[in-house]
Amino acid sequence: MTDQIIFNPIGTIYTPFETPQEAPIQPSRSKGAIGRIELLPEYENGLDDLDGFSHIILLYYFHLSSGYDLKVNPFLDNTLRGVFATRAPRRPNGIGLSTVRLIRVEGLALHIQDIDVVDGTPLLDIKPYVPEFQSTPEIRLGWLTDKLKRKS
């Protein structure tokens, strides 16, 4: 096993949310929130053909989160849960994931909607969202099953 893995940001995510408290809990709660990604110039060619997708998956670094807890009290619940059974930001590796709407690509700028991250978040990677690749016919939602049914 490798002792250290080093990631370098490929760009920065800009949003209207200045603090973690202002940011929506999940992308599904940020409907309409507009953001922008500024990619570093050396990655520009990697944007070729991305503008044909309506949604993209962003992988980013929780740069304002320090340390981690293996048990957390997650959104929608009052019970301590294992961090890997949640989407909490205080994780052993502070990697976040959001699926957002891609409005347009202009040079090194990606204009996005339904963003739920804090302004200035370092971007690690972008992937196109493809429902057929993500789809799993038999999904179980664990401890969230009853919580999500009540919120619908």
C-alpha positions as CSV (number, residue, x, y, z in Angstrom):
1,M,0.0,0.0,0.0
2,T,1.2,3.5,-0.8
3,D,2.0,5.7,2.1
4,Q,1.1,8.9,0.3
5,I,-1.1,9.9,-2.6
6,I,-0.8,13.5,-3.9
7,F,-3.5,15.2,-5.9
8,N,-3.1,18.6,-7.6
9,P,-6.1,20.7,-8.3
10,I,-7.0,21.1,-12.0
11,G,-9.0,24.3,-11.2
12,T,-11.2,26.2,-8.8
13,I,-15.0,26.1,-8.2
14,Y,-16.6,29.5,-7.6
15,T,-20.0,29.7,-6.0
16,P,-22.1,32.2,-4.1
17,F,-21.5,30.4,-0.8
18,E,-18.7,31.9,1.3
19,T,-18.9,29.5,4.2
20,P,-19.8,25.8,4.7
21,Q,-22.9,26.9,6.7
22,E,-24.2,28.8,3.7
23,A,-23.7,26.0,1.2
24,P,-26.7,23.7,0.6
25,I,-26.4,20.2,2.1
26,Q,-26.5,18.3,-1.2
27,P,-26.8,19.3,-4.9
28,S,-30.5,18.3,-4.8
29,R,-31.0,21.1,-2.3
30,S,-29.2,23.7,-4.4
31,K,-31.6,24.0,-7.3
32,G,-30.8,27.0,-9.3
33,A,-27.5,27.9,-7.5
34,I,-25.1,29.2,-10.2
35,G,-21.4,28.6,-10.1
36,R,-18.4,28.7,-12.3
37,I,-15.3,26.5,-12.7
38,E,-12.0,28.0,-13.8
39,L,-9.7,25.3,-15.1
40,L,-5.9,25.8,-15.1
41,P,-4.6,26.4,-18.7
42,E,-2.7,23.2,-18.9
43,Y,-6.0,21.2,-18.8
44,E,-7.8,23.1,-21.5
45,N,-7.6,20.3,-24.1
46,G,-9.3,18.0,-21.7
47,L,-12.5,20.1,-22.1
48,D,-12.9,19.1,-25.7
49,D,-16.4,17.5,-26.3
50,L,-17.6,18.2,-22.7
51,D,-20.1,20.8,-23.8
52,G,-22.4,18.1,-25.3
53,F,-23.3,16.8,-21.8
54,S,-26.1,18.3,-19.7
55,H,-24.6,17.2,-16.4
56,I,-21.1,16.6,-15.0
57,I,-19.7,15.0,-11.9
58,L,-17.3,17.1,-9.9
59,L,-14.7,15.6,-7.6
60,Y,-13.2,18.2,-5.2
61,Y,-11.3,18.7,-2.0
62,F,-13.0,19.8,1.2
63,H,-10.4,22.5,1.8
64,L,-12.1,24.0,4.8
65,S,-12.6,20.7,6.6
66,S,-9.9,19.6,9.0
67,G,-9.6,16.2,10.7
68,Y,-12.2,13.6,10.6
69,D,-14.6,11.6,12.7
70,L,-15.4,7.9,12.1
71,K,-18.8,8.4,13.7
72,V,-20.9,11.4,12.6
73,N,-24.3,12.8,13.2
74,P,-25.5,13.2,9.6
75,F,-28.0,15.4,7.9
76,L,-31.5,13.9,8.2
77,D,-30.7,11.9,11.4
78,N,-29.9,12.2,15.1
79,T,-28.1,8.9,15.4
80,L,-24.3,8.6,15.2
81,R,-23.4,6.8,12.0
82,G,-20.2,5.5,10.5
83,V,-18.7,8.2,8.3
84,F,-18.6,5.9,5.3
85,A,-22.3,5.4,5.5
86,T,-22.8,9.2,5.1
87,R,-21.8,12.0,2.8
88,A,-20.3,14.2,5.7
89,P,-17.3,16.4,4.7
90,R,-15.1,15.4,7.7
91,R,-13.6,12.3,6.2
92,P,-10.2,10.6,6.3
93,N,-9.7,11.9,2.8
94,G,-11.6,15.0,2.3
95,I,-12.9,14.3,-1.2
96,G,-16.4,15.6,-2.2
97,L,-18.6,14.6,-5.1
98,S,-21.4,16.6,-6.7
99,T,-23.4,16.2,-9.9
100,V,-24.2,19.5,-11.4
101,R,-25.9,20.9,-14.5
102,L,-23.4,22.1,-17.2
103,I,-24.7,25.3,-18.7
104,R,-21.9,26.1,-21.1
105,V,-18.1,25.9,-21.6
106,E,-16.3,29.1,-22.5
107,G,-12.6,28.6,-22.9
108,L,-11.3,27.6,-19.5
109,A,-14.6,28.5,-17.7
110,L,-17.4,26.0,-17.1
111,H,-20.7,27.6,-16.1
112,I,-22.7,25.3,-13.9
113,Q,-25.9,25.2,-12.0
114,D,-27.2,23.4,-8.9
115,I,-23.8,23.6,-7.1
116,D,-23.5,22.9,-3.4
117,V,-19.9,23.7,-2.5
118,V,-18.1,26.6,-0.9
119,D,-16.6,29.4,-3.0
120,G,-12.9,28.7,-3.8
121,T,-13.1,24.9,-3.6
122,P,-10.2,23.1,-5.3
123,L,-11.4,20.9,-8.2
124,L,-9.7,17.5,-8.6
125,D,-11.5,16.0,-11.5
126,I,-14.5,16.3,-13.9
127,K,-16.5,13.4,-15.3
128,P,-19.5,13.4,-17.6
129,Y,-22.7,12.2,-15.9
130,V,-24.1,9.2,-17.9
131,P,-27.3,7.8,-16.4
132,E,-26.8,4.4,-18.0
133,F,-23.4,4.1,-16.4
134,Q,-24.6,5.2,-13.0
135,S,-27.9,3.2,-13.0
136,T,-28.1,0.3,-10.6
137,P,-31.5,-1.6,-10.7
138,E,-31.5,-2.8,-7.1
139,I,-30.5,0.1,-4.8
140,R,-30.8,-0.1,-1.0
141,L,-30.5,3.1,1.0
142,G,-29.6,1.7,4.4
143,W,-30.5,3.9,7.3
144,L,-31.7,6.6,4.9
145,T,-34.6,4.5,3.6
146,D,-37.3,5.8,6.0
147,K,-35.7,9.3,6.2
148,L,-36.0,9.9,2.5
149,K,-39.5,8.6,2.2
150,R,-40.7,11.0,4.9
151,K,-39.1,14.0,3.1
152,S,-40.7,13.2,-0.3
